């Protein structure tokens, strides 16, 4: 039916072609009517002369009408060339115009800049998806999938599907559950990740598995979370940490180069969890900004500053961050209000012009400091670094300039366990299927918080892009770790019996990683929200506005599923 609109060029001059698409706009300029039509490839201008039999039809066209146009391509006059259009040197003189479908006046025009709320865009997602920028995002998504698949196939991986209807297991977030009609009172769960299945595949001898997997988590949403999301999930047998990191560095550099033309340097920077917290107050630091945290504890100790003395005497620390900007009091107050919302007691500050110090706590500090404003927080060691890391992000995102468009690193050597601040119970820092390092496994029985896991996170621009580990491949060790986080024998068998059975029958050493596909693409394209790289995303309240989900089901369906809705007052 057509040549693609965006492909019409000087090569088509004097040829009759057919194009089909949506009417973007109609202009009547002194009797000559110009019609711009668009499809996924781009936009082209068509012309109806006053003596054309299709003149009245052209005048009646509305925005988003679907048309098929046949006509002769001609070169535009020099003063009419549109350099902002790929097809701006040519136009089509219409010989035939057919309206394939009409459209009412749309609630908004599908242009790149849309002056409507995101709720309206999601309600009319089919219109929103006609926007060129959003279409480009979805096309890039398809291209990224192919790049990932091609790379992993070339490196000996097999693409294997794992079930969507599976068993509910405690993995951190809430499960989405699905009632079984054939087994009354029993439920499937939608997988939070294919973690257990991919370990079983390694035990089954498949050596290298991957899938671009759909995952489901019933958790509070934000810009980089959706109730259903996609991850690049992979696992390898007979590997250690270096093998996984090397492969993923190859994958990430490959897709950055091929999709957006950015060449990342290898090897990626590596930071231990402890060093990352010390320098940046975060296990996912944004290294597009060069500043690091500064320990002011010794500087302020014994200087007669009561606030500082109180914090230090109670075992706390005072940690600060510098911005090169000379901040106003209003800007400092805004930062103070923001950090208080994160749980800080307040904000201390002083300024340096490179020679003299001034500001709130200047009289308690001596020495030479770089020019800028210094902002400090104080608290117990287990809290102060995270507060300072949050402060660093606030300062950087508001006042500092990026040193590079992309900053990629590995954060490694995470503690295997952390203590619940409320109960004091041990909890897995990442997940409980991780192998302890050889030099810390001896602390399992005596000082478990000293145990380091063979875990690694891929961080890009301050966003956790992927998380993985070398897994436990021995049944006895896995059972021990599960018991250490409070899971008894009965629950171990109920929830993880099928995995433990696979480990018992000769599971090989294995490890892998899961990379957030939606997050990766959003970061590569410089987007704020993963909703802009998903064709049909949910809102922050987990609603699908276009198809109106979730929704009630009929009484008949409820009876078939042996369910009854209990209405709360």
C-alpha positions, 0 to 999 in steps of 0.5 A: 500500500505504500512507501514509508513517509520518512523514506521519500527522498530526492531519489523519488523525483518524478516518480508516482508513489503511494504513502499512507499514514496519519494526518498531522496537520492541514494548511490552506495557503491561498488555495493550495492545501498542504497536508503533512502525514506521518507514520513510524518512519517520519513525516512527508508533505503532500500538496493539493492544487486548487483544480484537483478533484480531491480539493474538497476532500483535502479541506475536510481532513482532520488531525489523526485521520488515516489516509492513503495518498498517491502522487508524484514526487517533486523537489521543493523550491529552495526557499521552501526547503524544511531542514528540520524534516528528513523529507524536507527537500521534497513533496508529493503532488496528490493524484489520488486521496482516500480516507481510510478512517476518520478520527474525532478531535483528539484530547491532545495532539501526539507531538513530542511536547504534550501539555497534558498530565501523564494520567491523560497520556496513559488514559489515551496511550494509543495516542501517546504512542504515536508521538515520535519521541515515544515511538523512537523509545519503543523502537530502541527497546526492540533494537536493544532486545536484539542486541542483547540476544545476539551478544549472548547467543554468540557467547554460548548462551541458551535462551530458556523460558521459565514459568510465570505460574510458580510457587510463592517464596519469601524473596523480599517484596510481596508476591502477586498471587493467582488463585487456582480453579482446579485446586481450591484454596491454593494459589500460584505466584507470579515470579519476582525473578527466575532465581530458583529456576535458573539455579535448577537449570544449572544443576540440570547441566545447561551451562549457560542460560539467559532470558529476557524475563518478565518479573512481578513485584507487588511493591510501592512504585516510583519512577524506576519501578513497575509492578511488572518489569523486564530483566536480562536474566542469566546464569553460568556454570563453573564460573567465579566472580571475574567470569561474570563481571567480564562477560557483563562488561562486554555486553554493556559496552556492546549495547552502548556502542551499537544502540547509542554510539557511546564507547565505554572504557573497560575495565569498569571501575570497582569499589567494595561496598565498604569503600563506596559507603566511606567515599560516597555514602551509597552502595550505588554512587553517582560518579558523574560527580567527582566530589567525595565525602569528608570526615569532619569528626576529628576536625570538630572534636574538642573545639568547644562546639556542643552539638559536635561534642554531643554527637562524637561523645555518643559514638557518632561521626560528622560527615560533610560534602563540598559544592564549589558554589557559594550557596545562599542562605535560602539554598542552604535552608532548602537543603536542610529541610530536604535532609531533615525529611530523610531523618537528619537532625539538621545541617551544619555549614561553613564557606571558604573563599580559598583563604578565609572561612565564614558561616555557621560553624566557621569559628570551630574550624581551622585550616585551608579549604578549597573554595565553596560551601561545606555542608555537614550532618552528624549521626551514628556511624550506621546512619551518618554515611547514608545521610551524607550520601543523600546530602551529596546527591541533593547537592550534586543534582541541584548545583554541580556539573556532571563530569561525564554523561555516563559513569559505570562501576561495579560495587562488590564485596557486600556483607552477606547479612545485615541486622534488622534495626527494629528486631536485631534479627539477621537478614540477607543483605541481597539474597540468601542464595549467595556464596560466602567468600573463602576468607570470611566463611569462617565467621558464619558461626561466630560473627556472621556480620563479618561474612562477605558474600560473592555479590556484585552490583552494576551501577550506572549514573547512580542507579542500580542497574544489575545485581548478581552473585556466585550462588551456593551450590551445596545443599548443607550450606544453603540450609544453614544460611536459610536457618540463620535468617530464621526460616525453620525446617518446615518452611525450608522444605515447603518453600525451597525443597525443590531447589535443595533437591536440585543442589543435592544431586551434583549441582555445579558451582554457578553464578549470574546476574539480573540486569534491569532492562527497562532501567538500562534503556531509560538511562541510555536514552537519558529519560527520567522514568522507565514508563517512557520505555514501556509500551503500556506501563502502570501508574504509580498506584499500579493502575492501567488507565487505558484498559482499566485494570485492576477491575472487579470480576463477576460473581460467577468467576469468583465462585469458580475460583472458590473466592469470596470478597470481604468488604471492610468498613 
